């Protein structure tokens, strides 16, 4: 199971959601579960993401004014592996495949 974690500048500005396979999702300030309302540098709809089994495809939407940074460079389209992240404004988006083992 793979999750996307959003973390803003403040500790309370955070969420974690499971990435569904084969489903396109819009990330931005507006929306329900996948919203980052705390960051004014993120557009209402900023990027489209798509999990394809082993990588997260990220595509910046037309009309957005602030860049998306991946590996320290401005990128409009790229793929993110588990353990990597990208940044929009002051919010970091990390792909995590950490497994939690429970013992009984």
C-alpha positions in Angstrom: 0.0 0.0 0.0 1.3 3.4 -1.0 0.3 6.8 0.5 0.7 10.4 -0.4 1.6 12.7 2.5 1.1 16.4 2.3 3.0 18.6 4.8 2.7 22.3 5.0 4.8 24.8 7.0 2.8 24.3 10.3 2.5 20.9 12.0 -1.3 20.9 11.8 -1.2 21.5 8.0 -0.9 17.8 7.0 -2.8 14.9 5.6 -2.0 11.3 4.5 -4.1 9.4 1.9 -3.8 6.0 0.2 -3.1 6.3 -3.5 -5.7 4.4 -5.5 -4.3 2.6 -8.6 -5.5 3.8 -12.0 -7.4 6.9 -10.7 -6.6 10.5 -11.6 -6.7 12.9 -8.7 -6.5 16.7 -8.7 -4.3 18.4 -6.0 -4.9 22.0 -5.1 -6.2 24.4 -2.5 -9.9 23.4 -3.2 -11.5 20.0 -3.0 -12.3 17.6 -0.3 -9.8 15.0 0.9 -6.9 16.1 -1.3 -7.0 19.8 -0.6 -4.2 22.0 0.8 -6.1 25.1 1.9 -3.3 26.3 4.1 -0.9 27.2 1.2 -1.7 30.3 -0.9 1.0 29.3 -3.4 -1.0 26.2 -4.4 -3.6 27.0 -7.1 -7.2 25.8 -6.7 -6.3 22.9 -9.0 -2.6 22.7 -9.4 -1.5 19.2 -10.5 -3.0 16.0 -11.7 -1.6 12.8 -10.1 -2.0 9.2 -11.2 -0.6 6.2 -9.4 0.4 3.4 -11.8 1.6 0.5 -9.6 5.1 1.7 -8.9 5.4 5.4 -9.7 3.3 8.6 -9.2 2.8 10.5 -12.4 2.5 14.2 -11.8 1.5 16.8 -14.4 1.2 20.5 -13.6 -2.1 21.9 -15.0 -2.2 24.8 -17.5 -2.9 28.2 -16.0 -1.1 27.6 -12.7 1.4 30.4 -11.9 3.6 28.9 -9.3 6.1 26.1 -10.2 6.3 22.6 -9.0 9.8 21.5 -7.8 11.0 17.9 -8.1 14.6 17.1 -7.2 15.3 20.8 -6.8 14.3 21.8 -10.3 11.1 23.3 -11.8 9.3 20.5 -13.6 5.9 20.5 -15.3 5.7 16.7 -15.7 7.6 13.9 -13.9 7.3 10.6 -12.1 7.9 10.1 -8.4 9.0 6.8 -6.8 8.2 5.7 -3.3 10.6 7.6 -0.9 10.7 10.7 -3.1 8.8 14.0 -2.9 7.9 17.1 -4.7 7.1 20.7 -3.5 4.5 23.3 -4.4 4.8 26.6 -2.5 5.6 25.7 1.2 3.9 22.2 0.9 5.9 19.0 0.4 4.2 16.0 -1.1 5.9 12.7 -0.3 5.2 9.2 -1.6 5.5 6.6 1.2 5.3 2.9 1.1 6.1 2.3 4.8 4.6 -0.9 6.0 3.5 -1.2 9.7 3.9 -4.6 11.2 1.7 -5.5 14.1 2.3 -8.4 16.4 -0.4 -10.1 18.5 
